[in-house]
Amino acid sequence: MTTLRADSLTRVFSGRAGDVRAVEDVSLEVAPGELLVVTGPSGAGKTTLLNLLGGLDRPTSGRIVLGDDELSALSEDDLATVRRDRLGIVFQSFGLIPVLSATENVEVPLRLQRVAPAERDARVAEALASVGLEGHAEQRPYELSGGQQQRVGIARALVARPSLLLADEPTGQLDSGTAATVMDLIVDLVHAHGVAAVVTTHDPAFVGRADRVLHLHDGRVVEPELSARAPTGT
């Protein structure tokens, strides 16, 4: 079973200096509980690819299919509904709302879904506990360390129980020790909850934890997807 499939994705940006092919002819698949890591140098097209997969941008050509829905064919309203209900996104810059507590940040997706208050409270508490922040529920972002802020972001991304998790350089602003903790958390949660995940990173340790790896250079796949874990039973 495949959660996400992209076929021959291309994204061209036009400017005065000419066209820039930020992503060119990229295809991939991600299954439930699978972590696909996308790596490559700065400017390789990693963030552009993630924006396409998340419906934040539309491809110049190619298809993106999430479940049974072709994202590139949906209206803006339908696409917004898919992003709200079926996607979780983790940002490098954390993306938290400064005036809200950890609890209030995490519950934002559930408020958008109009989840009943009792269920909302229970799911937020569960999400914060899953990232080890049950004791920090009422603290605001400025009262949390960078690693704690990123864990709030992960809880927020997963609280709506999405089928697809997208993370753009989630350890890029963290020191190596904190980055390792956040990396372990993402890997464990993806496998435990059966979420399909696509993570962009420069971190070789993250690459080593992937189920599969996609290497980009100048917007193109330069190596086939490689198995990063030994098959079961070997």
BABAVO-411923 format. One line per 2 residues: number of its first residue (from 1); for each residue x, y, z of N, C-alpha, C, O. Coordinates in steps of 0.001 Angstrom, whole numbers, plus 500000, padded with zeros to 6 digits. Each point is the difference from the previous one (the first is absolute). Layout:
BEGIN
NUM = X:Y:Z:X:Y:Z:X:Y:Z:X:Y:Z | ...;
This chain:
BEGIN
1 = 500851:498802:500000:499149:501198:500000:500885:501246:500000:501005:500056:500709 | 498620:500921:498506:500759:501249:499888:499166:501156:500528:498850:500175:499598;
3 = 501725:500613:501299:499320:501201:500486:500158:501141:499011:499039:500704:499692 | 502176:499473:499813:500321:501126:499120:500757:499494:498782:500912:499181:500109;
5 = 498691:501322:498735:500739:499698:498770:500161:501273:499192:499045:500753:499812 | 502152:499480:499717:500265:501131:499108:500575:499459:498708:500919:499181:500011;
7 = 498538:501276:498882:500418:499521:498686:500547:501154:499171:499275:500940:499675 | 501995:498984:499987:500646:500930:499062:499751:501458:500354:499625:500800:499143;
9 = 500587:499542:502127:499761:501382:500438:501050:500943:499434:501200:499729:500056 | 498325:501382:499401:500876:501067:499529:499425:501331:500457:498798:500240:499886;
11 = 502077:500633:500637:499575:501352:500374:500991:500983:499398:501190:499984:500313 | 498284:500876:498810:500814:500998:499316:499588:501383:500490:498817:500339:499991;
13 = 502161:500460:500437:499767:501387:500375:500552:500888:498896:501137:499831:499561 | 498048:501112:499999:500406:500902:498925:500388:501360:500558:499324:500534:500880;
15 = 501744:500014:498615:500447:501321:500432:500691:500726:498867:500092:499484:498886 | 500397:501716:501399:500638:500806:498968:501257:499329:499440:500361:500184:498837;
17 = 500285:499044:502014:501231:499339:499550:499719:498692:499273:500921:499330:499531 | 497803:500312:500378:499641:498752:499324:499324:499034:500945:499710:500342:501146;
19 = 500039:498461:498381:499312:498985:500791:500980:499263:500906:501139:499724:499624 | 498385:499965:501578:500759:499180:500942:499193:498739:500272:498860:500077:500459;
21 = 501718:498777:499264:499338:498721:500221:500382:499512:501399:500976:499270:500176 | 498229:501151:500812:500321:499708:501398:499834:498526:500330:500752:499446:500801;
23 = 498255:499921:498576:499790:498557:500117:499736:499486:498600:499216:500588:499254 | 501438:498309:500383:499853:499510:498631:499851:498481:499973:500916:499263:500367;
25 = 497924:500290:499196:499740:498591:499722:500278:499109:501211:500682:498981:499890 | 498777:501419:501268:500205:499231:501233:498788:499115:500253:498866:500478:499980;
27 = 501365:498248:500257:498948:499046:500352:500377:499318:501312:501173:499733:500262 | 497814:499990:500557:500247:499321:501277:498703:499391:500507:498910:500349:499545;
29 = 501228:498736:501403:498871:499408:500706:500368:499860:501469:501159:499763:500340 | 497834:500388:500538:500203:499815:501427:498824:499197:500551:498843:500310:499716;
31 = 501455:498667:501064:498985:499127:500569:499742:500360:501464:500814:500696:500606 | 498079:498850:499974:499744:500242:501426:501132:499460:500868:500480:498888:499780;
33 = 499943:501900:501207:501059:499586:500901:501385:500048:499407:500939:499456:500581 | 499213:501187:498265:501289:500055:499316:500572:501416:500050:499282:500980:499802;
35 = 502005:499108:500464:500701:501282:500038:500887:500124:498771:500990:499282:499858 | 498646:501632:499262:500801:500321:498819:500757:501288:500283:499390:501037:500258;
37 = 501928:498902:499696:500835:501175:500217:500482:500515:498650:500495:499238:499170 | 499351:502071:500625:500468:500664:498785:501211:500831:500371:499921:500872:500865;
39 = 501199:498859:498483:501230:500702:500331:500619:500584:498737:499629:499646:498881 | 501310:501246:501327:500652:500667:498885:500530:501340:500447:499628:500467:501077;
41 = 501231:500177:498138:500581:501286:500397:498953:501114:500017:498901:499834:499470 | 501441:501284:501131:499127:501177:499964:499721:500367:498548:500903:500002:499163;
43 = 497832:500310:500551:499617:500333:498639:499684:498803:499134:499769:500139:498799 | 500218:498670:501811:499747:498785:499216:498535:499840:499626:499670:499232:499097;
45 = 499435:501500:501604:498574:499889:499711:499210:499279:501070:498834:499665:499789 | 501782:500091:501358:499344:499228:501056:498746:500695:500526:498938:499384:500092;
47 = 501187:501895:500252:498849:500722:500551:498914:500173:498947:498815:499881:500313 | 501566:500396:498454:499009:500106:498920:499239:498692:499851:498780:500005:499838;
49 = 501929:498878:500216:499337:498696:499893:499031:499800:501149:498880:499534:499788 | 501528:500806:501422:499124:499829:501151:498758:500880:499877:498899:499567:500340;
51 = 501269:501665:499174:498855:500885:499802:499023:499428:498979:498787:500147:500151 | 501728:499211:498824:499134:499364:499009:499234:498838:500626:498792:499866:499804;
53 = 501918:499295:500950:499363:498827:500601:498929:500398:501004:499012:499286:500174 | 501180:501858:500490:499036:500461:500993:498889:500863:499440:499174:500513:500756;
55 = 500792:499656:497937:498945:500832:499408:500165:501471:500281:499054:500768:499828 | 502153:499656:500611:500263:501416:500230:500386:500705:498706:499991:501229:499925;
57 = 500343:497994:499073:500328:500508:498679:499503:498969:498995:499822:498830:500340 | 499957:501603:498432:499503:499088:498967:501104:499712:498985:500753:500902:499632;
59 = 499348:497858:499915:501037:499672:499028:499719:500610:498640:498845:500209:499628 | 502203:500071:499643:499853:500424:498608:499495:498837:499162:499200:500180:499082;
61 = 501276:498624:501245:499491:498779:499375:500219:498843:500962:500780:500105:500947 | 498520:498785:498801:500086:498846:500873:498790:499898:500911:499136:500878:500003;
63 = 500807:498039:500773:498853:499718:500866:500458:499679:501413:501077:499442:500210 | 498076:500924:500764:500189:499633:501400:498701:499374:500469:498942:500625:499921;
65 = 501129:498144:500567:498804:499284:500443:500166:499647:501467:500940:499302:500380 | 498136:501187:500444:499968:499692:501428:498775:499139:500242:498870:500470:499871;
67 = 501349:498282:500476:498863:499086:500096:499379:499819:498633:500643:499516:499069 | 498088:500880:500818:499299:499916:498721:499854:501356:499320:499370:500101:498947;
69 = 501206:500940:501642:499809:501356:499486:501245:500500:499278:501109:499906:500527 | 498708:500622:498275:501089:500643:499283:500060:501460:500437:499147:500803:499621;
71 = 501848:499531:501164:500076:501342:500571:500073:501072:498929:499400:501067:500128 | 501346:498637:498811:500194:501009:498971:498731:500297:499213:499975:500945:499212;
73 = 498963:498263:500987:498739:500231:499288:498917:500597:500892:498907:500306:499524 | 501390:499864:501782:498992:500503:500925:499874:501516:499931:500949:500700:499647;
75 = 497855:499797:500697:499801:501436:500136:500752:500493:501233:500417:499198:500836 | 499756:502112:499278:500698:500552:501158:499278:499664:501301:500647:499707:501005;
77 = 498010:500330:498989:499239:499674:501207:500183:498540:500388:500210:499687:501171 | 499711:499420:497845:500176:498581:500297:501423:499705:500441:500224:499153:500864;
79 = 500729:501537:498549:501390:499816:500377:500238:500465:501441:500752:499369:500742 | 498614:501721:499643:500123:500488:501375:499420:498984:500988:500538:499817:501092;
81 = 498379:499531:498527:499400:498974:500855:500935:498809:500155:500143:499461:501097 | 500491:500126:497815:500963:498890:500061:501163:500363:500913:500415:499189:500828;
83 = 500111:502011:499030:501122:500422:500850:499590:500011:501474:500780:499624:500875 | 497995:500809:499384:499517:500088:501389:499815:498622:500620:500368:499782:501154;
85 = 499063:499287:498084:499562:498725:500567:500981:498851:499823:499956:499033:500761 | 500934:501054:498245:500785:498810:499658:501509:500222:499946:500764:499063:499764;
87 = 499659:502177:500456:501431:500307:499964:500457:500579:501333:499291:500786:500627 | 501899:498813:499791:500670:500634:501121:501319:500554:499504:500736:499306:499297;
89 = 499579:501939:501057:501206:500642:499489:500842:500506:501163:499496:500674:500899 | 501796:498993:499074:500958:500468:501003:500983:500932:499303:500581:499650:498973;
91 = 499602:501542:501595:500830:501022:499382:501365:500091:500683:500116:499743:501198 | 500909:500620:498041:501334:500196:500564:499993:501111:501049:500698:499916:501010;
93 = 498502:501128:498738:499966:501158:500901:498945:499848:501094:499652:500976:500663 | 499841:497815:499528:499041:499623:501038:498577:500450:499650:499066:499203:500092;
95 = 500758:502056:499511:498694:500467:499533:498935:500077:501072:498813:499890:499692 | 501579:500296:501568:499023:500098:501082:499459:501420:500113:500661:500955:499594;
97 = 498142:499179:500955:499395:501314:500223:500490:500516:501349:499685:499401:501029 | 501076:501694:498997:500711:500413:501223:499108:500252:501207:500408:499731:501130;
99 = 498374:500783:498653:499152:500384:501132:499212:498829:500561:499302:500153:501003 | 500794:498675:498369:499242:498839:500453:500891:499041:500782:501196:499890:499729;
101 = 498218:499424:501232:500715:498978:500758:500236:498772:499119:499483:499913:498887 | 501306:499141:501628:500218:498752:499264:498666:499308:499720:499760:499535:498886;
103 = 499382:500399:502118:498675:499391:499807:499220:500713:498913:499419:499357:499125 | 500563:501955:500924:499210:500770:499025:500570:499880:498596:499243:499981:499030;
105 = 502085:499936:500842:500598:499793:498681:499614:498642:499432:499649:499886:498826 | 500417:499091:502009:499711:498647:499525:498529:499842:499625:499675:499249:499081;
107 = 499437:501449:501619:498573:499806:499733:499488:500765:498779:498847:499824:499608 | 501989:501022:499784:499548:500780:498849:499395:499127:498902:498906:500314:499531;
109 = 501755:498597:500030:499384:499183:498938:498646:499429:500391:499113:499884:499155 | 500713:499757:502121:498732:499427:500443:498909:501060:500079:498828:499701:499771;
111 = 501542:501523:500550:499010:501086:499967:499546:500251:498568:498819:500249:499756 | 502112:499685:499297:499622:500177:498599:499069:498890:499532:499140:500219:499148;
113 = 501037:498588:501414:499127:498877:499670:498710:499998:500811:499120:499170:499770 | 500767:501756:501177:498836:500116:500882:499764:498725:500808:498868:499543:500158;
115 = 502222:499902:500344:499912:498838:500881:499401:500442:501330:500327:501076:500501 | 498798:498104:500073:499336:500323:501261:501029:500239:501102:501036:499334:500031;
117 = 498690:501616:500882:500993:500381:501011:500566:498845:500815:501208:499950:500228 | 497953:499123:500217:500499:498906:500837:500976:499124:499225:501059:499641:500514;
119 = 498587:500015:498255:500895:499195:499178:501258:500784:499657:501100:499448:499978 | 498732:501844:499754:501152:500842:499668:501005:500017:501153:501202:499844:499786;
121 = 498302:500343:501427:500885:500047:501162:500749:498676:500175:501193:499984:500303 | 498090:498914:499502:500621:498688:500178:501070:499750:498949:501066:499466:500309;
123 = 498657:500914:498463:500961:499750:498921:501225:500904:500118:501113:499577:499686 | 498695:501655:500762:501140:500900:500196:500894:499477:501129:501225:499990:499880;
125 = 498150:499578:501211:500784:499454:501111:500779:498760:499560:501158:499822:500377 | 498205:499331:498830:500661:498797:499489:501170:500369:499092:501070:499399:500085;
127 = 498722:501597:499042:501056:500406:499071:501193:500577:500743:501143:499681:499673 | 498610:501160:501319:501099:500575:500774:500740:498921:500787:501225:500042:500112;
129 = 498037:498998:500430:500648:498903:500722:500859:499167:499060:501064:499519:500392 | 498483:500306:498371:500741:499165:499050:501354:500607:499639:500913:499286:499584;
131 = 499218:502038:500577:501291:500650:499719:500715:500419:501285:500976:500749:499961 | 498524:498758:501185:500665:500236:501275:499849:501386:500559:500877:500472:500724;
133 = 498017:500206:498955:499822:501388:500453:498768:500186:500875:499475:501109:500102 | 500059:497819:500529:498808:500145:500824:500209:500989:501148:499034:500585:500489;
135 = 502199:499607:499941:500267:500947:501081:500204:501425:499538:500274:500880:500816 | 499600:499366:497889:500241:501344:499449:498775:500532:499245:500123:500893:499162;
137 = 498727:498567:501133:498802:500290:499208:499628:501471:499990:499475:500493:499002 | 500786:500220:502088:499549:501391:500100:501097:501007:499670:499770:501206:500081;
139 = 501392:498330:499557:501086:500917:499667:499879:500490:498563:499555:499274:499110 | 500854:501983:500686:500001:500586:498663:501342:499725:499321:500972:499645:500666;
141 = 499083:500516:498026:501228:499650:499279:501266:500626:500571:501030:499330:500074 | 498920:501956:500336:501210:500655:500485:500482:499408:501322:501126:500262:500422;
143 = 498028:498942:500234:500390:499353:501252:500551:498587:499770:500358:499312:500956 | 499709:500263:497801:500442:498657:499647:501320:500059:499236:500293:500988:499326;
145 = 500491:497960:500783:501225:499900:499211:499642:499727:498539:498849:499710:499674 | 502163:500387:499447:499752:499723:498591:499482:498584:499770:499077:499788:499213;
147 = 501528:499243:501484:499547:498623:499852:498587:499806:500492:499225:499262:499392 | 500423:501401:501716:498631:499902:500508:499014:500655:499035:498900:499487:499795;
149 = 501485:501638:499615:499119:500639:499023:499761:499089:498795:498880:499910:499497 | 502174:499417:500046:499821:499101:498866:499114:498816:500372:499238:499505:499169;
151 = 500862:500043:502075:499127:498905:500441:498539:500452:500056:499098:499219:499698 | 500670:502031:500685:498630:500538:499925:499525:499986:498551:498859:499637:499712;
153 = 502042:500769:499370:499637:499980:498586:499660:498607:499502:499090:499833:499189 | 501638:499164:501294:499719:498617:499605:498654:499555:500572:499209:499361:499305;
155 = 500532:500974:501952:498705:499655:500598:498863:500650:499232:498975:499365:499749 | 501198:501890:499879:498966:500700:499219:499779:499324:498640:498865:499882:499536;
157 = 502223:499681:499836:499883:499372:498691:499282:498664:500064:499348:499602:499035 | 500762:499692:502099:499436:498657:500095:498654:499936:500723:499324:498972:499952;
159 = 500280:502113:500718:498799:499938:500846:498733:499742:499188:499052:499406:500516 | 500916:501024:498237:498820:499776:499162:500019:498626:499325:499136:499690:499179;
161 = 501855:499497:501175:500144:498628:499483:500049:499968:498480:499169:499357:499358 | 501804:501337:500070:500110:500064:498537:500506:498684:499430:500589:499184:500709;
163 = 499173:500627:498013:500560:498824:499325:501393:500280:499468:500755:499070:499716 | 499597:502220:500144:501300:500380:499453:500626:501082:500855:499362:501006:500314;
165 = 501897:498782:500062:500782:500989:500743:501117:500513:499098:500750:499221:499410 | 499348:502108:500493:501068:500644:499237:500831:500837:500963:499451:500756:500803;
167 = 501870:499112:499119:500875:500763:500890:501163:500556:499198:500731:499254:499348 | 499435:502061:500705:501038:500683:499235:501152:500366:500925:499891:500934:500794;
169 = 501213:498332:499104:501189:500241:500828:499619:500161:501479:500338:501013:500612 | 498964:498003:499970:499474:500183:501362:501072:500114:501074:499707:500453:501107;
171 = 501531:499147:498597:501076:500124:500986:501010:501073:499617:501052:500114:500629 | 498638:500673:498344:500958:500951:499453:500409:501112:500943:501100:500537:499875;
173 = 498025:499827:501086:500314:501094:500915:500396:499518:501381:500042:500787:500946 | 500252:497913:499182:500251:499428:501309:501456:499545:500124:500640:499655:499007;
175 = 499874:500350:502231:501331:499449:500227:499958:498491:499795:498922:499407:499940 | 502250:499972:499952:500052:498596:499593:499289:499069:500982:499330:499055:499584;
177 = 500812:501209:501715:499341:499145:500984:498496:500108:499935:499299:498988:500015 | 500195:502247:499913:498558:500214:499906:499465:499474:498675:498908:499437:499936;
179 = 501881:500756:499003:499587:499497:498690:499819:498486:500035:499050:499476:499419 | 501846:499828:501250:499892:498546:500095:498736:499586:500735:499351:499023:499625;
181 = 500296:501720:501428:498782:499700:500747:498764:500192:499135:499104:499156:499986 | 500852:501962:499290:498857:500275:499130:499935:498986:498859:498917:499545:499629;
183 = 502231:500105:499821:500043:498998:498938:499434:498671:500493:499170:499393:499323 | 501270:500148:501853:499497:498749:500559:498493:500055:500193:499293:499027:499740;
185 = 500224:502119:500717:498571:500170:500246:499204:499857:498709:498998:499286:499964 | 501442:501388:498977:499289:499919:498725:500001:498571:499469:498962:499493:499574;
187 = 502201:499857:500449:500087:498627:499495:499066:499083:500781:499258:499216:499407 | 500775:500878:501922:499174:499123:500827:498512:500260:499796:499216:499054:499919;
189 = 500384:502212:499998:498588:500324:499840:499475:499561:498632:498876:499508:499894 | 501930:500669:499068:499588:499585:498660:499729:498499:499965:498978:499557:499477;
191 = 501937:499675:501079:499833:498546:499987:498895:499554:500940:499261:499068:499683 | 500611:501585:501479:498985:499583:500977:498591:500317:499539:499077:499226:500252;
193 = 500743:501912:499069:498659:500432:499602:499657:499633:498556:498886:500259:499546 | 502046:499150:499741:499712:499609:498625:499798:501166:499062:499241:499902:499036;
195 = 501436:501206:501239:499890:501186:499157:501038:499928:498890:501152:499649:500256 | 498464:500671:498533:500983:500156:498924:500694:501343:500200:499341:501000:500283;
197 = 501976:499030:499573:500736:501238:500278:501041:500266:498933:500668:499088:499512 | 499457:502198:500132:501056:500474:499115:500733:501103:500748:499400:501006:500380;
199 = 501891:498806:499828:500815:500945:500762:501172:500452:499139:500717:499167:499446 | 499485:502144:500436:501200:500514:499345:501052:500274:501064:499676:500448:501100;
201 = 501583:499283:498572:501049:500203:500996:501375:500032:499351:500219:499450:498921 | 500711:501221:501784:501427:499906:499686:500700:499054:500970:501178:499687:499828;
203 = 498097:499861:501188:500594:499266:501112:500261:498548:499605:499047:499256:499768 | 502218:500320:500150:500286:498619:499607:499443:498969:500980:499700:498871:499612;
205 = 500158:501519:501670:499427:499072:500974:498539:499721:499680:499532:498871:500149 | 499743:502159:499408:498602:499828:499620:499909:499107:498761:499125:499139:499903;
207 = 501784:501081:499164:500028:499164:498797:500180:498535:500382:499390:499111:499405 | 501455:500649:501596:500258:498642:500433:498817:499325:500664:499960:498773:500085;
209 = 499065:502012:500391:498824:499443:500665:498822:499809:499046:498957:499481:500398 | 501203:500928:498366:498896:499958:499035:499699:498574:499561:500869:499129:500024;
211 = 497880:500647:499574:499637:498757:499328:500465:500035:498551:500460:498996:499458 | 499414:502176:499922:500509:500208:498650:500518:501426:499892:499598:500890:500750;
213 = 501310:499301:498292:500635:501308:499815:499881:500412:498545:500197:499195:499090 | 499473:502086:500704:499947:500582:498659:501036:501109:499946:499941:500939:500794;
215 = 501000:498969:498287:501058:500998:499876:499664:500951:498847:499800:499564:498867 | 500141:501747:501433:499716:501008:498990:501233:500836:499709:500813:500265:500886;
217 = 499312:500144:497867:501026:500972:499611:499447:500784:498812:499602:499427:498986 | 500385:501904:501166:499446:500869:498943:498596:499566:499602:499642:500021:498822;
219 = 499566:499586:502173:498603:499684:499763:499716:498616:499478:498838:499636:499820 | 502193:499584:499931:499807:498667:499430:500486:498924:500974:500889:500234:500818;
221 = 498509:498591:499074:500468:498856:500773:501307:499513:499374:500037:499652:498820 | 501032:500326:501975:501301:499608:499460:500398:498590:500402:500943:499433:499448;
223 = 498335:500002:501516:500208:498603:500348:498634:499380:500230:499088:500693:500450 | 500742:498032:499259:498716:499351:500293:499762:499946:501493:500925:500163:500796;
225 = 497798:499602:499584:499689:499851:501412:500720:498767:500527:499936:498923:499407 | 500754:501256:501724:500810:498928:500560:499393:499510:501298:499450:500786:500771;
227 = 500647:497946:499469:499560:499447:501279:500990:500400:501079:501196:499733:499887 | 498296:500914:501169:500892:500443:501068:499966:499032:501196:500797:500135:500928;
229 = 498287:498899:499048:499910:499045:501093:500019:498591:499430:499448:499739:498931 | 501187:499369:501790:500054:498620:499520:498615:499400:499991:499222:500261:500917;
231 = 500432:498936:498073:498686:499362:499966:499785:499131:501230:500955:499479:500577 | 497791:500369:499818:499669:499191:501162:500510:498578:499821:499830:499400:498939;
233 = 500798:500066:502103:500462:498625:499949:501417:499843:499520:500495:498877:499909 | 500196:502244:499772:501384:499886:499537:500946:500533:501056:501215:499992:499802;
